[in-house]
């Protein structure tokens, strides 16, 4: 690819498509995004993240919290706290991807070793498919509300299975139409909806809330909102960014404004006006209220943005699948696509069965995939400065080249994700409701993972077998001094 294309504008679609169908930089053969494939903050990543947060499902966050008994003021508190917590996690996560240029799954080979990478990739393969099912069933509900369709579950399954099509073509599969047309129009529409709703809705309605049998704790609302905000695979998407912190902050912040503030407020207002927990009816009411009854336009916008959001979920699973299977000489990307399409179809049937299933999906991803990411950026950004142990990520090792296991990282992941799942009540045999008194469980799981990994790494760093226990390949010797800014810059250049 010619670097001039990247500097002067988006790459030509035909060239980009040809390159990404070839490898998409998601296997051990082609695993690090080169410098000439990096893309601009404002020309690519900001529009992309606005698109990922402009799906109608983020209106369902406001609708869901309304049905949980949250008033509008409480909703604002929930989304503000959840957005702040997410940013604290996401900024170093995104920077790690931009710095190293590798997918979440490929980095796990170097950081966790073979055993840990298999575990992480299996979780990353499965967890986003729950959101595929949820997003697909949401789009089916929207179609049902707009056109009075029946058989919503069947429609949702079909949407999930067909939705893999874009990702057959790699990163370009996240639709340009949704990014440049549908998402901006949808954001403007929802902004107008919020302004009109606040200006014309009766004050008693804006101050109302659903009367539930028991008040839903604030921490549960924050946990649900974190689940909506968190992709967990931020390195996957930001590996195409320039390796600077200032390149990752604007997309994350602007995307959160859209998906964690604007859309949830709109969803809550419409739910309060319609006084219904049926999101399809809520959208139909929103069309009558703010889009002058333009059902076809609402259909096009909802479909384009929901497909784009699901592209990101499928993309996360796809990269994990490619890490597991992509190194096989006879394996093709299309096989991974078919595998996860089947999983997405199953989730589109299972998730809508109950609210407990929805909470399990939201929480499972929030306490597993980001927990692994926290361990990886703790390994790369904290251990070199705290313990003087540096792990190089300037190439993607094959499975044979990777170490067996980084046992402190694996133990920290299993313990933190296990306790997070238990505290959220989502383990097999549990009710699907969070345990009382456990607070904001995803945040606690992330912090526990980082602290536990640092402590275990510090313990084994004094051992004569530290390289083996920390998952360094036999030919690799970790550095024993703190990495300077100059050395970090050199590592970035080598990695690119």
C-alpha positions in Angstrom: 0.0 0.0 0.0 1.3 3.5 -0.9 1.8 5.6 2.2 0.6 8.7 0.3 -2.8 7.2 0.2 -3.0 7.1 3.9 -1.6 10.6 4.4 -3.7 12.3 1.8 -7.0 10.5 2.3 -8.6 7.0 2.7 -7.0 4.2 0.6 -8.6 3.4 -2.7 -11.4 0.9 -1.9 -10.3 -1.7 -4.5 -6.7 -1.6 -3.2 -7.8 -1.7 0.5 -10.3 -4.5 -0.2 -7.7 -6.6 -2.0 -5.1 -6.2 0.8 -7.6 -7.1 3.5 -9.1 -10.1 1.9 -5.6 -11.3 1.6 -4.7 -11.3 5.3 -6.2 -8.4 7.4 -3.1 -8.6 9.6 -4.8 -11.2 11.9 -2.6 -14.3 11.7 1.0 -15.2 12.7 2.0 -14.7 9.0 0.8 -11.1 8.8 0.2 -10.0 12.3 1.4 -6.4 12.7 -0.2 -3.5 10.9 2.5 -1.7 9.0 3.1 2.0 9.2 1.7 2.7 5.7 -1.6 1.1 6.7 -2.2 3.3 9.7 -5.2 5.7 9.4 -6.0 9.1 10.6 -7.7 10.0 13.9 -10.3 12.3 12.5 -10.7 10.8 9.0 -11.1 7.3 10.2 -11.2 6.4 13.9 -13.6 9.2 15.0 -16.2 8.4 12.3 -15.7 4.7 13.0 -16.3 4.9 16.8 -19.3 7.2 16.3 -20.7 4.5 14.0 -20.0 1.8 16.6 -21.9 3.8 19.2 -24.7 5.1 16.9 -26.6 1.8 16.9 -30.2 1.8 18.1 -29.2 -0.7 20.7 -27.7 2.1 22.7 -31.2 3.6 22.9 -32.2 0.3 24.5 -29.8 1.1 27.3 -32.0 4.0 28.2 -35.1 1.9 27.7 -33.8 -0.9 29.8 -32.8 1.4 32.7 -36.3 2.9 32.5 -37.9 -0.5 33.0 -35.5 -1.1 35.9 -37.1 1.9 37.7 -34.4 4.5 37.0 -35.5 8.1 36.6 -33.9 10.5 34.1 -31.6 12.0 36.7 -30.5 8.6 37.9 -29.9 7.6 34.3 -27.5 10.5 33.8 -25.6 9.5 37.0 -25.3 5.9 35.7 -24.0 6.8 32.3 -21.6 9.4 33.6 -20.0 7.0 36.1 -19.9 4.1 33.6 -18.3 6.3 30.9 -15.6 7.5 33.2 -14.8 3.9 34.3 -14.7 2.7 30.7 -12.4 5.5 29.7 -9.9 4.6 32.5 -9.8 1.1 31.1 -10.1 1.9 27.3 -7.4 4.6 26.8 -4.4 2.3 27.8 -6.2 -0.6 26.0 -6.5 1.4 22.7 -3.0 2.8 23.1 -1.6 -0.7 23.5 -3.2 -1.7 20.2 -1.9 1.4 18.4 1.6 0.9 19.9 2.0 -2.8 19.1 -0.2 -3.0 16.0 -1.4 -6.5 16.8 -4.9 -7.9 17.5 -5.9 -8.7 21.0 -5.7 -12.4 20.3 -2.3 -12.3 18.7 -0.8 -10.3 21.6 -2.1 -12.9 24.0 0.4 -15.4 22.5 3.3 -13.3 23.6 1.9 -12.2 26.9 0.0 -15.3 28.1 1.8 -18.1 26.2 0.2 -20.9 24.3 -2.1 -22.1 27.1 -3.2 -18.6 28.1 -3.7 -17.6 24.5 -6.0 -20.5 23.8 -8.0 -19.6 26.9 -8.2 -15.9 26.1 -9.0 -16.6 22.4 -11.8 -19.0 23.3 -13.4 -16.4 25.6 -13.0 -13.6 23.0 -14.4 -15.9 20.4 -17.6 -16.7 22.4 -18.3 -13.5 24.5 -19.0 -11.1 21.6 -21.4 -13.5 20.0 -23.8 -12.8 22.9 -23.9 -9.2 21.8 -24.3 -10.4 18.1 -27.5 -12.2 19.3 -28.7 -9.2 21.3 -28.0 -6.6 18.5 -29.7 -8.9 15.9 -32.8 -9.5 18.0 -32.9 -5.7 18.7 -32.9 -5.0 14.9 -35.6 -7.6 14.5 -37.7 -5.9 17.2 -37.3 -2.6 15.4 -38.5 -4.1 12.1 -41.4 -5.6 14.0 -42.4 -2.3 15.6 -42.1 -0.4 12.4 -44.0 -2.8 10.1 -46.0 -5.0 12.5 -44.0 -8.1 11.7 -44.3 -11.4 13.6 -41.7 -14.2 14.1 -39.2 -11.8 15.6 -37.0 -14.6 16.9 -36.6 -16.2 13.5 -35.9 -12.8 11.9 -33.3 -12.1 14.5 -31.6 -15.5 13.8 -31.5 -14.8 10.1 -30.1 -11.3 10.7 -27.3 -12.8 12.9 -26.3 -15.5 10.3 -26.4 -13.2 7.3 -24.6 -10.4 9.2 -21.3 -12.2 9.0 -21.1 -11.2 5.3 -19.3 -7.9 5.8 -16.5 -9.4 7.9 -15.6 -11.9 5.1 -13.9 -8.8 3.6 -11.9 -7.9 6.7 -11.6 -4.4 8.3 -13.3 -2.8 5.3 -16.4 -4.8 6.1 -17.3 -2.2 8.7 -19.5 -0.4 6.2 -18.5 2.8 4.7 -22.1 3.7 4.1 -22.9 3.3 7.8 -19.8 5.3 8.7 -20.3 8.3 6.4 -24.1 8.4 5.8 -26.3 6.4 8.2 -24.4 7.2 11.4 -24.2 11.0 11.0 -27.9 11.2 10.0 -28.9 8.9 12.9 -26.9 11.0 15.4 -28.6 14.2 14.1 -32.0 12.6 14.3 -31.4 11.4 17.9 -30.1 14.8 18.9 -33.2 16.4 17.5 -35.3 13.7 19.3 -33.7 14.6 22.6 -34.0 18.3 22.2 -37.7 18.0 21.1 -38.4 15.5 23.9 -36.9 17.7 26.6 -38.7 20.8 25.2 -42.2 19.3 24.7 -42.5 16.4 27.1 -44.6 17.0 30.3 -42.4 17.6 33.3 -44.2 14.9 35.3 -43.2 12.4 32.6 -39.5 13.5 32.6 -39.5 13.1 36.4 -41.3 9.8 36.4 -40.0 6.2 36.6 -41.4 2.7 36.5 -42.5 1.5 39.9 -40.8 -1.8 40.5 -41.1 -4.3 43.4 -37.6 -3.5 44.6 -35.3 -0.5 43.8 -32.6 -1.6 41.5 -29.2 -0.8 43.0 -27.1 1.9 41.4 -24.2 -0.5 40.9 -26.3 -2.8 38.7 -27.2 0.1 36.4 -23.5 1.0 36.1 -22.6 -2.6 35.5 -25.1 -2.8 32.6 -24.0 0.5 31.1 -20.3 -0.7 31.3 -21.4 -3.8 29.4 -22.9 -1.7 26.7 -19.8 0.6 26.4 -17.1 -2.1 26.5 -16.0 -3.9 23.4 -13.0 -5.5 25.2 -11.1 -5.8 21.9 -10.1 -2.1 21.6 -6.6 -3.1 20.5 -8.1 -4.8 17.5 -9.6 -1.6 16.1 -6.9 0.8 17.3 -4.1 -1.2 15.9 -4.8 0.8 12.8 -4.2 4.1 14.7 -1.0 6.1 14.9 1.0 5.0 18.0 0.2 8.0 20.1 -2.1 8.5 23.1 -3.6 11.6 21.5 -4.7 9.5 18.6 -7.0 7.2 20.7 -8.6 9.7 23.1 -10.9 11.7 20.7 -12.5 8.6 19.1 -13.3 7.1 22.5 -14.6 10.3 24.1 -16.8 11.3 21.1 -18.1 7.8 20.7 -19.0 7.7 24.4 -20.9 11.0 24.1 -23.0 9.5 21.4 -23.5 6.0 22.8 -23.5 6.5 26.5 -25.2 9.9 26.8 -27.2 11.0 23.7 -28.7 7.7 22.7 -29.6 6.4 26.2 -31.3 9.7 27.0 -33.4 9.4 23.8 -34.3 5.8 24.6 -35.4 6.8 28.2 -37.5 9.7 27.0 -39.3 7.7 24.3 -39.9 4.8 26.8 -41.3 7.2 29.3 -43.6 8.9 26.7 -44.8 5.5 25.3 -44.7 3.9 28.8 -43.7 0.6 27.3 -40.9 -2.0 27.7 -41.3 -3.1 24.1 -38.4 -1.5 22.2 -40.0 -2.0 18.8 -43.0 0.0 19.9 -40.6 2.6 21.4 -38.9 3.1 18.0 -42.3 3.3 16.2 -43.2 6.0 18.7 -40.0 7.8 18.2 -40.6 7.8 14.4 -44.0 9.4 14.9 -42.7 11.8 17.4 -39.5 13.1 15.8 -39.1 11.7 12.2 -42.5 12.9 10.9 -43.6 9.3 10.4 -40.8 8.5 7.9 -40.8 4.7 8.5 -38.7 3.8 5.5 -36.0 6.3 6.6 -36.0 4.9 10.1 -35.8 1.4 8.7 -32.7 2.2 6.6 -30.9 4.1 9.4 -31.6 1.4 12.0 -30.6 -1.4 9.7 -27.3 0.3 8.5 -26.2 1.3 12.0 -27.1 -2.0 13.7 -25.3 -4.0 11.0 -22.2 -1.8 11.5 -22.3 -2.3 15.3 -22.6 -6.1 14.8 -19.7 -6.0 12.4 -17.5 -4.9 15.3 -18.8 -7.8 17.4 -18.2 -10.3 14.7 -14.8 -8.7 14.0 -13.8 -9.4 17.6 -14.8 -13.0 17.4 -13.2 -13.4 14.0 -9.8 -12.2 15.1 -9.9 -14.6 18.0 -10.9 -17.4 15.7 -8.1 -16.5 13.3 -5.6 -16.7 16.2 -6.7 -20.2 17.0 -7.1 -21.6 13.5 -5.6 -19.1 11.0 -2.1 -20.6 11.3 -3.2 -23.9 9.7 -2.1 -24.1 6.1 -5.5 -25.5 5.0 -7.6 -23.1 7.0 -9.3 -20.2 5.4 -10.8 -17.0 6.8 -14.2 -18.0 5.4 -14.3 -21.1 7.6 -13.9 -19.0 10.7 -16.7 -16.7 9.4 -19.1 -19.7 9.0 -18.2 -21.0 12.5 -19.0 -17.7 14.3 -22.1 -17.1 12.1 -23.6 -20.3 13.5 -22.7 -19.1 17.1 -24.3 -15.8 16.4 -27.5 -17.4 15.2 -27.7 -19.5 18.3 -27.2 -16.4 20.5 -30.0 -14.6 18.6 -32.3 -17.4 19.7 -31.0 -17.7 23.3 -30.5 -14.1 24.4 -34.1 -12.8 24.0 -35.5 -15.6 26.1 -35.2 -13.6 29.3 -33.7 -10.4 30.9 -31.4 -12.7 32.9 -29.9 -13.9 29.6 -29.4 -10.3 28.5 -27.6 -9.5 31.8 -25.4 -12.5 31.5 -24.3 -11.4 28.1 -23.6 -7.8 29.2 -21.7 -8.9 32.3 -19.8 -11.9 30.9 -18.0 -9.8 28.3 -17.3 -7.0 30.8 -15.6 -9.3 33.3 -13.7 -11.5 30.9 -12.3 -9.9 27.8 -11.3 -6.5 29.3 -9.8 -8.4 32.3 -7.4 -10.1 29.9 -6.7 -6.8 28.2 -5.9 -5.2 31.6 -3.4 -7.9 32.2 -1.8 -7.4 28.8 -1.3 -3.6 29.2 -0.1 -4.1 32.8 2.5 -6.4 31.3 3.6 -3.9 28.7 3.1 -0.5 30.5 3.6 -1.3 34.2 5.9 -4.2 34.7 8.9 -2.6 32.8 8.7 0.4 35.1 7.8 -1.4 38.3 9.8 -4.6 38.1 12.3 -3.9 35.3 10.9 -6.9 33.2 10.3 -6.1 29.6 8.5 -8.4 27.1 9.1 -7.5 23.4 6.2 -7.6 21.0 8.0 -6.7 17.8 6.9 -9.9 16.1 4.0 -12.4 16.3 5.4 -15.8 17.3 4.0 -18.9 15.8 2.4 -21.4 18.1 5.7 -23.4 18.2 7.7 -20.3 19.0 5.4 -19.1 21.8 6.2 -20.1 25.4 4.0 -22.7 27.1 2.4 -20.3 29.6 2.7 -17.1 31.6 1.4 -18.6 34.8 1.0 -15.4 36.9 -1.0 -13.9 34.0 -3.2 -17.0 33.6 -3.8 -17.3 37.4 -4.7 -13.6 37.6 -7.1 -13.9 34.7 -8.9 -17.0 36.0 -9.2 -15.7 39.6 -10.4 -12.2 38.6 -12.8 -13.3 35.8 -14.1 -16.1 38.1 -14.8 -13.8 41.0 -16.3 -11.2 38.7 -18.6 -13.8 37.2 -19.5 -15.1 40.7 -20.2 -11.6 42.0 -22.3 -10.9 39.0 -24.3 -14.1 39.6 -23.8 -15.4 36.0 -22.0 -18.7 36.7 -23.9 -22.0 35.9 -26.4 -22.6 38.6 -26.6 -18.9 39.7 -29.7 -16.8 39.1 -28.3 -14.4 36.7 -28.7 -11.5 39.1 -25.7 -9.8 40.8 -25.0 -10.6 44.5 -25.9 -7.9 47.0 -23.0 -5.8 48.3 -20.5 -6.6 45.6 -20.5 -3.1 44.1 -19.4 -2.4 40.5 -18.2 -5.9 39.7 -16.4 -5.3 36.3 -14.3 -2.5 37.7 -13.4 -4.7 40.7 -12.4 -7.6 38.4 -10.1 -5.4 36.3 -8.4 -3.9 39.4 -8.0 -7.4 40.9 -6.4 -8.7 37.8 -3.9 -6.0 37.6 -2.9 -6.1 41.3 -2.8 -9.9 41.4 -0.7 -10.1 38.2 1.8 -7.5 39.5 2.1 -9.3 42.9 2.6 -12.8 41.3 5.0 -11.4 38.7 7.0 -9.8 41.5 7.1 -13.0 43.4 8.4 -15.2 40.5 10.8 -12.5 39.2 13.2 -13.5 41.9 13.1 -17.1 40.9 15.8 -18.8 38.8 13.0 -20.0 36.6 11.4 -16.6 36.1 11.7 -16.6 32.3 9.8 -19.9 32.1 7.2 -19.0 34.7 6.6 -15.6 33.1 6.2 -17.1 29.7 9.2 -15.9 27.9 10.4 -18.1 25.0 13.6 -19.9 25.6 15.6 -17.7 23.2 14.2 -14.5 24.7 15.8 -12.9 27.8 13.7 -10.1 29.5 15.4 -6.8 30.0 16.4 -6.0 33.6 16.1 -2.2 33.5 13.3 0.3 33.1 12.5 1.1 29.5 13.3 4.6 28.6 11.2 6.8 26.2 13.9 6.4 23.5 13.8 2.6 23.8 10.0 2.6 23.7 10.1 4.6 20.5 12.6 2.2 19.0 10.3 -0.7 20.0 7.4 0.9 18.2 9.3 1.4 15.0 10.5 -2.2 15.1 7.0 -3.4 15.7 5.7 -1.5 12.7 
